Amino acid sequence: MVAGSFQRLLRPKTIAVIGGRQAEIVARNCDRLGFEGTIWPVNGKREQIAGRQCFKHLEDLPEAPDAAIIVIPAEPTIEAVGLLAEMGAGGVVCFASGFREIGGAGIERQGRLENAAGAMPMMGPNCHGFINYLDGAALWPDQHGGARVERGVALITQSGNMALNLSMQQRSLELAYMVTLGNQAAIGISESIEALAADERVTAIGLHVEGLSDIGAFEHAAAAARAAGIPMVALKTGRSIKGAEIAMSHTASLAGPDGLYDALFERLGVARVHTIPELLECLKLLSVVGPLPDNRVCSMSCSGGEASLMADLSEDRAVEFPPMEAGHRERVAATLNELVSVSNPLDYHTFIWGQEDQITATFTAMMSGGYDLSMVVLDFPRRDRCDDEDWWVTVNGIVNAAQATGGRAAVLASMQECLPEDVGAHLTTRGVAPMMGMAETLTAIEAAVRIGRARANGEPPALLHPAPPEVFRSGPSGRGGSRVYDEWESKRMLAAHGLTIPQGALVTSATEAVAAAEALGYPVAIKAVSAEIAHKTEAGAVALNLIDADAVDEAARRMLGISGRVLVEKMVTDGVAELIVGIDRDAQFGPYLVVGFGGVLVELINDSHTLLLPTDRAQ
């Protein structure tokens, strides 16, 4: 299914709602959002739904609807989907559960549903539908917390309840679309990304991913989003064994190896986060100020405590608060009291508090340092007990400074409850990001930098997608299956493909081992050769830096007791680092490379990085 094939469903002019009480909720949701199209209720028992005359049967509709939502049980849902497909409807949302997610009979039932839909776009089953906040179309049989917007972010999730909760956010994040996918019988994450990226009103796309069934389709969708200039952020669940089990039972999603998802997102320029607040704050920063070219930032606050906390939280982050150059420091100092010590992060004290001209001058001078993002830490007081007039002066100051310098700016409240929604809306419309939570904001900055750098690096090469399983041949007879090669065989194969390996010889006696060592030159390494030994150190099957014949003879005799063959190798003495390099093939992701710290501590240190193939020297 191509992305453009369900634009009718996403941006409908006519909507059919099929069902009873929940169908009425759908109609009223559309009314509250100011949907300007036509809504046709279909119910065989009721006369009216949401003030509209009901049609007894789908066949009674005046024409095929652009979009339909079915909120009736599973079996009659299949029949209704078939009728809509025959009519030429633009697409359908299936709310009912009891399909593939329950296994057994549910799998067969979903097969019949897919056959009934044919080529008609279908969301679900087992999903809440979607809300288009741009046009007021809410095919959504439940409450939601959003409102009409002119532009904003799109959120895609397999979880209806997570979507419901996300719609209730009070973080001044403008939501353009909320899309739930459930079992993804026809429309999946990738198709949704492509369709939403085609809407120029979408500023960023957020994903809640339980699993991806088609890596190639996701790669193509990510390319479409990049081409449209739309950044993406992913919250991938199923990192733990228990989380993966829950994902499977929830929507029959295969979580897949988590490290490979990290590699995929990094390769495609998709920022990954691990909590819902991180997801929302990342999307907000990207939506308002866009990806960042680099990680040089500044922070301004009238509190030394806040400045110190910001510096502490950034210590282990890929966020830099660079020291100020002398000329820049002088420009900022000229706007402040002589008692203020000028640095980054900046504690500008309260000498200029409540004075818009002076605050603007200080912020403008600070932003003249050419930072990738400039932040003001500002927590509004409780309005039921306090006056916030002076806080608005600070808001005006950063807005004025951002406009004067053309720099990217954000106001950061250390607590969510200390940045009211109307303040956030005021900042957003003026191009200043209203951020909440220091840790979440630093995560958002890291994400925006990763996306900005990925864009600067250009398009990644196409992935080597998995070949059909039958093409893999590993046994000597040509039959499929797997085989573990010993070190000698493995190195011979690597050498045949141009890789440099240490000089060595395979021997079967201590006498041969000594002769080989003399020929190679000391120092040498002695290793037992067996495909059954995975960890040689623990098995006592390796001896390093042997410098004479006696040491070689002793080690060889000992290791011949472990296996009947011994590898004698010239020691590499001028290496810069010892690495572990591994290549494997995953059924979903295709071939991948693992590079990390090597040697006997490899598993203890666990410092490795996964790259999907092909890769290049820069990666």
Secondary structure, DSSP 8 states (H G I E B T S, - for coil): --GGGGHHHHS-SEEEEEESHHHHHHHHHHHHTT--SEEEEE-SS-SEETTEE-BSSGGGSSS--SEEEEES-HHHHHHHHHHHHHHT-S-EEE----SGGG-THHHHHHHHHHHHHTTS-EE-SS---EEETTTTEEE-SS-------SSEEEEEES-HHHHHHHHT--S---EEEEEE-TT-SS--HHHHHHHHHT-TTEEEEEEEES--S-HHHHHHHHHHHHHTT--EEEEE---SHHHHHHHHHHH------HHHHHHHHHHHT-EEESSHHHHHHHHHHHHHT---SS-BEEEEES-HHHHHHHHHHTTTSS-B-----HHHHHHHHTTS-TT----SSEE--STTTT-HHHHHHHHHHHHTT--SEEEEE-----TTTS--HHHHHHHHHHHHHHHHH---EEEEESSGGGS-HHHHHHHHHTTEEEEE-HHHHHHHHHHHHHHHHHHHT-----------GGG---STTS-SS-----HHHHHHHHHHTT-----EEEESSHHHHHHHHHHH-SSEEEEE--TT-S-HHHHT-EEEEE-SHHHHHHHHHHHHTT-S-EEEEE---S-S--EEEEEEEETTTEEEEEEEE-STTHHHH--EEEEESS--S--
